[in-house]
Amino acid sequence: MPCTNFANSNLADAAQAIIALGLPWPSKVVHLSSEPIAPVAQLMTQGGDARILLDPVTRLNRYHSGPYPRDLIAFASSTANDLSADAMDYLSARFDDPTQLNDGSHYADFLDSARGQIRAAYGLSATTDIVFAASGTDLEYVALLAVAGRSPAGICNLLLGSDEVGSGCIHSAAGKYFANETPLGHACAPGEPVAGLPLIHLGDFPVRNDAGTAFGSNSIAGQMTERVEAALADGQHPLIHVVHGSKTGLVLPHLGEIDALIARFGDRVSFVVDACQARITSAAIADYLTRGIVVFLTGSKFMGGPPFSGFALLPAGIVRSAAPLASGVRHIFRRAEIPSEWVGREILSDEGNAGLALRIAASLFELERFQRLSIADVSRVVTAFGHATGRLADNLGISKVASAAPGESEWPLEHPIEMQTLVTLDLSHDDSGTQQRDLTFEDATRIHKALINDSVRLGQPVRCVRLQDGQWGATLRVGLSMPQVCKFHALNDAELTATLDELIGAIEARLAPLI
């Protein structure tokens, strides 16, 4: 449909809603501004690794986003977000002088307050410990530190779906640096070991087969059982990764299989949940924490904050029973980011990190207002989003990638609503699974960039479908964020449908000639 056609009343309603809510105007082409970046935005490009640095020409990072508001069509909450205008207003009002957060004392006070905000937002016990990190990739070190020393033969870290979690996690999950610098500015090289961590044996379970079809939860659990038994026989402590919201929305393994593994192996095995997409409900978090499982979350994807920030939720008792911090983590974490009861915390620098503090503050602003919505409120928006993206797929003759294994598509997820905020589009196959286009993963990367140049940001392609010749097929992801859900919630049903049709229709109009 033409993006500027407001001839009928529904589209007129959409136009009024888009203007009133400050949502992107579908026909507008965004040009780069020559105005200087606000100091608070500039601070948010500091205190991390190279992924948050801005190109001097485009003023965007490598994910084509920036820590400041922009007027464009963005459904890229599976990759990285721009800062919302509301969050920028919040930061400006809250922090008179944000550079004070570079002082260790101010930083510690801020993070203690942030811990309280997180516990309140998710309804967590005061005994839940929280570790902050500059990214979800850095959180992998937290899980290793939590189980270090449990076996003299080291840790068998069983990573699930390496192709559908952050790419740097292969390094950090192995106890190695993943970038050329750490959040404290320490120069390093990807693959270089972090000093003091135990010997780590990294195992990887794919979540999809060679054809791109997701494995069932029972199959994944069976593979895990075999690997755990082998690790225990070798004297290693198994650390199992659970994925709650992969790049394509998979949740594996299910709680039933996790309970079976716990019943079988007890405290001889540990678990960590990669929920870095933050597509997870309070109830789901509670389910994991009550089982003694660490949960990873980030603020820069579904949560809608600026890139990058992360925090790990640790069940009561884990910090007090953990081995002293490894010496090398003094290059990765600052003292205030680690709970005060962790032995060895004094080796860490007591300086602050204003950039990370601001990124966390913005993310928690988005989390708190989203959490004030009821499940029914969220479900209404997500259902309308599902219908709009369904029409997009139908009109383009493409399909949606299944976020469950065959036979499990109707499986009643314990907490399903969060997974419906992310849709992966298969640009190569129609709804019957028949290949209609010879579009490869590389083609999808070019299409993704072309859309960005046309003021549309979607989630990056992910390798999850195969073409007839065995190559990876073309995909793109369309994802709602918490701030978008909050904005759309303010609309009545007619306005919501019309607004999503207009925005998703604008994506369709730009995508159609590219495929």
C-alpha positions as CSV (number, residue, x, y, z in Angstrom):
1,M,0.0,0.0,0.0
2,P,1.3,3.5,-0.6
3,C,2.8,4.8,2.5
4,T,1.2,8.3,2.3
5,N,-2.3,7.3,1.4
6,F,-4.6,8.4,4.3
7,A,-7.8,8.5,2.2
8,N,-9.8,6.3,4.5
9,S,-10.7,6.9,8.1
10,N,-8.6,4.1,9.5
11,L,-5.4,5.5,7.9
12,A,-6.4,9.0,9.0
13,D,-6.6,7.7,12.6
14,A,-3.2,6.1,12.1
15,A,-1.8,9.5,10.9
16,Q,-3.2,11.3,13.9
17,A,-1.9,8.6,16.3
18,I,1.6,8.6,14.8
19,I,1.8,12.3,15.2
20,A,0.4,12.4,18.7
21,L,2.6,9.6,20.0
22,G,5.8,10.8,18.4
23,L,6.1,7.6,16.3
24,P,8.1,7.6,13.1
25,W,6.4,9.0,10.0
26,P,6.4,6.1,7.5
27,S,7.1,8.1,4.3
28,K,9.9,10.3,5.8
29,V,13.5,9.8,4.8
30,V,15.8,10.5,7.7
31,H,19.0,12.5,7.0
32,L,22.0,12.7,9.2
33,S,22.1,15.8,11.4
34,S,25.1,18.0,11.6
35,E,24.2,19.1,15.1
36,P,26.6,18.0,17.9
37,I,25.6,15.0,19.9
38,A,24.3,15.9,23.4
39,P,26.9,15.4,26.2
40,V,24.7,12.7,27.9
41,A,24.6,10.8,24.6
42,Q,28.4,11.2,24.2
43,L,28.9,9.7,27.6
44,M,26.9,6.6,26.7
45,T,29.5,5.8,24.0
46,Q,32.1,5.3,26.8
47,G,32.8,2.6,29.3
48,G,32.3,-0.4,27.0
49,D,34.0,-2.0,24.0
50,A,34.2,-0.9,20.4
51,R,30.7,-1.9,19.7
52,I,29.3,1.3,21.3
53,L,31.7,3.7,19.5
54,L,30.1,5.9,16.8
55,D,31.3,6.3,13.3
56,P,32.4,10.0,12.9
57,V,30.5,10.3,9.6
58,T,27.2,8.4,10.3
59,R,27.3,9.0,14.1
60,L,26.0,5.4,14.5
61,N,27.6,2.3,15.9
62,R,28.3,-0.9,13.9
63,Y,24.7,-1.9,14.5
64,H,23.5,1.3,12.9
65,S,22.1,2.6,16.1
66,G,23.0,5.4,18.5
67,P,22.4,6.5,22.1
68,Y,20.1,9.3,21.1
69,P,16.6,9.6,19.6
70,R,16.1,9.4,15.9
71,D,13.0,9.7,13.7
72,L,12.8,6.5,11.6
73,I,10.9,3.3,11.4
74,A,12.7,0.9,13.7
75,F,11.6,-2.6,14.7
76,A,15.2,-3.8,15.5
77,S,14.9,-4.7,19.1
78,S,16.5,-8.0,18.5
79,T,19.8,-6.3,17.6
80,A,20.2,-2.9,19.2
81,N,18.0,0.2,19.7
82,D,18.4,4.0,19.6
83,L,17.6,5.8,22.8
84,S,13.9,6.8,23.0
85,A,13.0,10.5,23.3
86,D,11.2,9.7,26.6
87,A,14.3,8.1,28.0
88,M,16.5,11.0,26.9
89,D,14.1,13.4,28.7
90,Y,14.3,11.2,31.8
91,L,18.1,11.1,31.8
92,S,18.3,14.9,31.4
93,A,15.9,15.4,34.2
94,R,17.5,12.9,36.6
95,F,21.2,13.7,36.2
96,D,22.3,17.3,36.6
97,D,25.9,16.3,36.1
98,P,26.2,12.7,34.9
99,T,30.0,12.9,34.8
100,Q,29.8,12.5,38.6
101,L,29.0,8.8,37.9
102,N,32.6,8.4,37.0
103,D,33.3,8.8,40.7
104,G,33.4,5.4,42.5
105,S,31.2,6.5,45.4
106,H,28.5,8.0,43.2
107,Y,28.6,5.0,40.9
108,A,28.2,2.6,43.8
109,D,25.2,4.5,45.1
110,F,23.6,4.5,41.7
111,L,24.1,0.8,41.1
112,D,22.7,0.0,44.6
113,S,19.6,2.0,43.7
114,A,19.5,0.2,40.3
115,R,19.5,-3.1,42.1
116,G,16.5,-2.0,44.0
117,Q,14.7,-0.9,40.8
118,I,15.3,-4.3,39.2
119,R,14.1,-6.3,42.2
120,A,11.0,-4.1,42.4
121,A,10.3,-4.3,38.7
122,Y,10.5,-8.1,38.5
123,G,9.1,-8.7,42.0
124,L,12.4,-10.3,43.2
125,S,13.5,-11.1,46.7
126,A,15.9,-8.8,48.5
127,T,18.2,-11.8,48.6
128,T,18.6,-11.9,44.8
129,D,22.1,-10.6,44.0
130,I,22.8,-8.6,40.9
131,V,26.0,-8.2,38.9
132,F,26.2,-5.4,36.3
133,A,28.2,-5.7,33.1
134,A,28.9,-3.6,30.0
135,S,27.2,-6.1,27.7
136,G,25.6,-9.5,27.7
137,T,28.8,-10.9,26.3
138,D,30.6,-9.9,29.5
139,L,27.9,-11.6,31.6
140,E,29.3,-15.0,30.5
141,Y,32.2,-14.4,32.9
142,V,29.8,-14.1,35.8
143,A,28.5,-17.7,35.3
144,L,32.1,-18.9,35.2
145,L,33.0,-17.1,38.3
146,A,29.9,-18.4,40.1
147,V,31.0,-22.0,39.6
148,A,34.8,-21.7,39.6
149,G,36.5,-24.0,42.1
150,R,33.8,-26.6,42.2
151,S,36.0,-29.1,40.5
152,P,39.8,-29.4,40.1
153,A,39.4,-30.5,36.5
154,G,37.6,-27.2,35.7
155,I,34.3,-26.3,34.1
156,C,32.6,-28.0,31.2
157,N,30.6,-25.1,29.8
158,L,27.8,-26.3,27.6
159,L,26.7,-23.5,25.3
160,L,23.3,-23.8,23.6
161,G,22.8,-22.4,20.2
162,S,26.0,-20.5,19.6
163,D,24.6,-19.3,16.2
164,E,21.6,-17.8,18.0
165,V,23.3,-16.0,20.8
166,G,25.8,-13.2,20.8
167,S,28.8,-14.0,18.5
168,G,31.3,-13.0,21.1
169,C,29.9,-15.4,23.6
170,I,32.0,-18.2,22.1
171,H,35.1,-16.5,23.5
172,S,33.7,-15.2,26.8
173,A,32.0,-18.5,27.6
174,A,35.4,-20.1,27.2
175,G,36.9,-17.7,29.7
176,K,38.6,-15.6,27.0
177,Y,38.5,-12.0,25.9
178,F,36.2,-11.3,23.0
179,A,37.3,-7.9,21.9
180,N,40.4,-5.7,21.5
181,E,39.7,-3.8,24.7
182,T,37.7,-4.3,27.9
183,P,35.2,-2.0,29.5
184,L,38.1,-0.6,31.6
185,G,40.2,0.2,28.6
186,H,42.6,-2.8,29.0
187,A,44.1,-3.8,25.7
188,C,43.6,-7.4,24.9
189,A,43.1,-9.8,21.9
190,P,40.0,-11.9,21.1
191,G,40.8,-15.5,22.3
192,E,43.3,-14.4,24.9
193,P,42.6,-16.2,28.3
194,V,41.3,-14.1,31.2
195,A,43.9,-14.7,34.0
196,G,42.8,-16.7,37.0
197,L,39.8,-18.5,35.6
198,P,39.8,-22.3,35.8
199,L,40.3,-24.6,32.9
200,I,37.2,-24.4,30.7
201,H,36.1,-27.1,28.3
202,L,33.6,-25.5,25.9
203,G,30.8,-27.6,24.4
204,D,28.2,-26.4,21.9
205,F,24.7,-27.7,21.2
206,P,23.1,-26.5,18.0
207,V,19.4,-25.5,18.4
208,R,18.6,-26.3,14.7
209,N,19.6,-29.1,12.4
210,D,21.4,-28.7,9.0
211,A,18.1,-27.9,7.4
212,G,17.4,-25.1,9.8
213,T,14.6,-26.9,11.7
214,A,14.6,-26.4,15.5
215,F,15.4,-29.4,17.7
216,G,12.8,-30.4,20.2
217,S,13.3,-29.8,23.9
218,N,13.5,-33.5,24.7
219,S,16.2,-34.0,22.1
220,I,18.2,-31.1,23.5
221,A,17.8,-32.5,27.0
222,G,19.0,-35.9,25.8
223,Q,22.1,-34.5,24.3
224,M,22.8,-32.5,27.5
225,T,22.4,-35.6,29.6
226,E,25.1,-37.4,27.6
227,R,27.5,-34.5,27.8
228,V,26.9,-34.0,31.5
229,E,27.6,-37.6,32.2
230,A,30.8,-37.4,30.2
231,A,31.9,-34.2,32.0
232,L,31.3,-35.7,35.4
233,A,33.3,-38.8,34.4
234,D,36.2,-36.6,33.5
235,G,35.9,-34.8,36.9
236,Q,34.6,-31.5,35.4
237,H,31.7,-29.4,36.7
238,P,29.0,-29.1,34.0
239,L,27.5,-25.6,33.5
240,I,24.5,-25.9,31.2
241,H,23.2,-22.9,29.2
242,V,19.5,-22.6,28.8
243,V,18.3,-20.2,26.1
244,H,15.2,-18.2,26.8
245,G,14.7,-16.2,23.7
246,S,17.3,-17.0,21.0
247,K,17.8,-14.7,18.0
248,T,14.7,-16.4,16.5
249,G,12.7,-16.7,19.7
250,L,13.5,-20.3,20.8
251,V,13.1,-21.4,24.4
252,L,15.2,-24.5,25.1
253,P,15.1,-26.7,27.0
254,H,11.7,-26.5,28.6
255,L,11.2,-26.4,32.4
256,G,10.2,-30.0,32.5
257,E,13.5,-31.1,31.0
258,I,15.4,-28.8,33.3
259,D,13.6,-30.3,36.3
260,A,14.5,-33.8,35.1
261,L,18.2,-32.8,34.8
262,I,18.2,-31.3,38.3
263,A,16.5,-34.4,39.7
264,R,19.1,-36.6,38.1
265,F,22.3,-34.7,38.8
266,G,21.5,-32.4,41.7
267,D,24.2,-29.9,42.7
268,R,26.7,-31.7,40.5
269,V,25.5,-29.6,37.6
270,S,24.8,-25.8,37.4
271,F,22.6,-23.9,35.0
272,V,22.5,-20.4,33.6
273,V,19.7,-18.9,31.5
274,D,20.6,-16.7,28.5
275,A,17.6,-14.3,28.5
276,C,19.7,-11.5,27.0
277,Q,16.9,-10.6,24.6
278,A,15.0,-9.7,27.8
279,R,11.9,-11.3,26.2
280,I,11.0,-12.9,29.5
281,T,8.3,-12.3,32.1
282,S,8.6,-11.9,35.9
283,A,7.0,-15.3,36.3
284,A,9.6,-17.0,34.1
285,I,12.4,-15.3,35.9
286,A,11.0,-16.5,39.2
287,D,10.8,-20.1,37.8
288,Y,14.5,-20.1,37.1
289,L,15.7,-18.3,40.2
290,T,13.7,-20.7,42.5
291,R,15.6,-23.5,40.9
292,G,18.9,-21.9,41.8
293,I,19.6,-20.8,38.2
294,V,21.4,-17.6,37.2
295,V,19.6,-15.4,34.7
296,F,21.3,-13.0,32.2
297,L,19.4,-10.0,30.9
298,T,20.4,-7.0,28.8
299,G,18.9,-3.6,28.4
300,S,19.5,-3.0,24.8
301,K,17.2,-5.4,22.9
302,F,13.5,-5.9,23.9
303,M,14.0,-3.6,26.9
304,G,14.6,-0.8,24.5
305,G,17.6,0.9,26.2
306,P,20.7,2.1,24.3
307,P,23.5,-0.3,23.5
308,F,25.1,-1.9,25.5
309,S,24.3,-2.9,29.1
310,G,23.7,-6.1,31.0
311,F,22.9,-7.6,34.4
312,A,22.9,-11.1,35.9
313,L,20.4,-12.2,38.5
314,L,21.9,-14.6,41.0
315,P,19.8,-16.7,43.4
316,A,20.5,-16.3,47.1
317,G,23.6,-18.0,48.3
318,I,25.5,-18.2,45.1
319,V,27.7,-15.2,45.8
320,R,28.6,-16.3,49.3
321,S,29.6,-19.8,48.1
322,A,31.6,-18.6,45.1
323,A,35.3,-18.9,44.9
324,P,37.3,-15.6,45.2
325,L,37.2,-13.5,42.0
326,A,39.8,-14.4,39.4
327,S,42.6,-11.9,39.0
328,G,41.9,-11.2,35.4
329,V,38.4,-9.8,36.0
330,R,39.9,-6.7,37.4
331,H,40.2,-5.7,33.7
332,I,36.5,-6.4,33.1
333,F,34.5,-5.3,36.1
334,R,34.5,-2.4,38.5
335,R,34.0,-3.0,42.2
336,A,30.5,-1.5,42.5
337,E,29.3,-3.9,39.7
338,I,29.9,-6.9,41.9
339,P,27.9,-7.7,45.0
340,S,29.7,-6.7,48.2
341,E,29.8,-10.2,49.7
342,W,31.8,-11.7,46.8
343,V,35.3,-12.7,48.2
344,G,38.1,-10.9,46.4
345,R,36.1,-7.9,45.3
346,E,38.7,-5.6,46.6
347,I,41.0,-6.4,43.7
348,L,38.6,-4.4,41.4
349,S,38.9,-0.7,40.7
350,D,36.6,1.5,42.7
351,E,36.2,4.0,39.9
352,G,32.9,4.7,38.3
353,N,31.5,4.2,34.8
354,A,29.2,7.1,33.8
355,G,28.5,5.6,30.3
356,L,27.3,2.3,31.7
357,A,25.4,3.9,34.5
358,L,23.4,6.1,32.0
359,R,22.8,3.1,29.7
360,I,21.4,1.2,32.7
361,A,19.3,4.1,33.9
362,A,17.7,4.5,30.4
363,S,17.0,0.7,30.2
364,L,15.5,0.6,33.7
365,F,13.3,3.6,32.8
366,E,11.9,1.6,29.9
367,L,11.6,-1.6,32.1
368,E,9.7,0.1,34.9
369,R,7.1,1.7,32.7
370,F,6.6,-1.5,30.7
371,Q,6.2,-3.5,33.9
372,R,3.3,-1.3,34.9
373,L,1.3,-2.7,32.0
374,S,-0.8,-5.8,32.6
375,I,-0.4,-9.0,30.7
376,A,-3.7,-8.2,29.0
377,D,-2.4,-4.8,28.0
378,V,0.7,-6.3,26.5
379,S,-1.1,-9.2,24.9
380,R,-3.5,-6.8,23.0
381,V,-0.5,-5.0,21.4
382,V,1.4,-8.1,20.7
383,T,-1.6,-9.8,19.1
384,A,-2.1,-6.8,16.8
385,F,1.6,-6.9,16.0
386,G,1.3,-10.6,15.1
387,H,-1.6,-9.9,12.7
388,A,0.3,-7.0,11.1
389,T,3.4,-9.0,10.5
390,G,1.3,-11.9,9.3
391,R,-0.2,-9.7,6.6
392,L,3.3,-8.5,5.7
393,A,4.4,-12.1,5.1
394,D,1.3,-13.0,3.2
395,N,1.5,-9.9,0.9
396,L,5.2,-10.6,0.1
397,G,4.8,-14.3,-0.3
398,I,7.3,-15.1,2.4
399,S,7.1,-17.1,5.6
400,K,7.7,-16.7,9.3
401,V,10.5,-18.9,10.8
402,A,9.1,-21.3,13.4
403,S,10.1,-20.5,17.0
404,A,9.5,-24.1,18.1
405,A,10.4,-27.6,16.9
406,P,8.0,-29.5,14.6
407,G,5.2,-30.9,16.7
408,E,5.8,-28.3,19.4
409,S,4.3,-25.3,17.6
410,E,1.2,-25.6,19.8
411,W,3.2,-26.4,22.9
412,P,1.8,-24.3,25.7
413,L,4.9,-22.2,26.7
414,E,4.8,-21.4,30.4
415,H,5.2,-17.7,29.6
416,P,4.5,-17.4,25.8
417,I,3.7,-13.7,25.4
418,E,7.3,-12.4,25.4
419,M,8.2,-14.7,22.5
420,Q,5.5,-13.2,20.3
421,T,7.2,-9.8,20.3
422,L,9.8,-11.1,17.7
423,V,9.1,-12.4,14.2
424,T,11.8,-13.8,12.0
425,L,11.0,-13.5,8.3
426,D,12.2,-16.1,5.8
427,L,12.6,-14.1,2.6
428,S,13.4,-17.2,0.5
429,H,10.4,-19.5,1.2
430,D,6.6,-19.2,1.1
431,D,4.3,-20.3,3.8
432,S,4.2,-23.9,2.5
433,G,8.0,-24.1,2.8
434,T,8.6,-24.0,-0.9
435,Q,11.7,-22.0,-2.0
436,Q,10.6,-19.1,-4.2
437,R,13.8,-17.0,-4.3
438,D,17.5,-17.8,-4.3
439,L,18.2,-15.2,-1.6
440,T,21.2,-16.1,0.6
441,F,22.3,-14.8,4.0
442,E,24.6,-12.4,2.2
443,D,21.7,-11.1,0.2
444,A,19.8,-10.5,3.4
445,T,22.8,-8.5,4.8
446,R,22.6,-6.3,1.7
447,I,18.9,-5.9,2.0
448,H,19.2,-5.0,5.6
449,K,21.7,-2.3,4.7
450,A,19.5,-1.0,1.9
451,L,16.5,-0.7,4.3
452,I,18.7,1.2,6.7
453,N,19.5,3.6,3.9
454,D,15.8,4.0,3.3
455,S,15.1,4.9,7.0
456,V,14.0,1.4,8.1
457,R,15.8,-0.6,10.8
458,L,14.9,-4.2,11.3
459,G,16.8,-6.9,13.2
460,Q,19.9,-8.3,11.6
461,P,19.7,-11.5,9.5
462,V,20.3,-14.7,11.4
463,R,21.4,-18.1,10.0
464,C,18.4,-20.4,10.6
465,V,17.0,-21.5,7.2
466,R,18.6,-23.4,4.3
467,L,18.3,-23.1,0.6
468,Q,18.0,-26.1,-1.7
469,D,21.8,-25.8,-2.5
470,G,22.6,-26.0,1.2
471,Q,23.5,-22.3,1.6
472,W,22.0,-20.3,4.4
473,G,18.9,-18.5,3.3
474,A,17.9,-14.8,3.7
475,T,16.1,-13.7,6.9
476,L,15.2,-10.5,8.7
477,R,13.7,-9.9,12.1
478,V,10.9,-7.6,13.1
479,G,10.7,-7.0,16.8
480,L,8.7,-4.9,19.2
481,S,10.5,-3.2,22.1
482,M,9.2,-2.3,25.5
483,P,8.9,1.5,24.6
484,Q,7.0,0.6,21.5
485,V,4.6,-1.6,23.4
486,C,4.0,1.3,25.9
487,K,3.4,3.7,23.0
488,F,1.0,1.4,21.2
489,H,-0.8,0.6,24.4
490,A,-2.1,4.2,24.5
491,L,-4.1,3.6,21.2
492,N,-7.6,2.2,21.0
493,D,-8.1,-1.0,19.0
494,A,-8.9,0.8,15.7
495,E,-6.0,3.2,16.1
496,L,-3.6,0.3,17.0
497,T,-4.5,-1.7,14.0
498,A,-4.3,1.2,11.6
499,T,-1.0,2.5,13.0
500,L,0.7,-1.0,12.8
501,D,-0.7,-1.5,9.3
502,E,0.8,1.8,8.3
503,L,4.2,1.2,9.8
504,I,4.5,-2.4,8.8
505,G,3.0,-1.4,5.4
506,A,5.9,1.0,5.0
507,I,8.3,-1.8,5.7
508,E,6.5,-3.9,3.0
509,A,6.7,-1.1,0.5
510,R,10.4,-0.7,0.9
511,L,11.2,-4.5,1.2
512,A,9.1,-5.6,-1.8
513,P,11.4,-4.3,-4.6
514,L,14.5,-5.6,-2.8
515,I,13.4,-9.3,-2.8
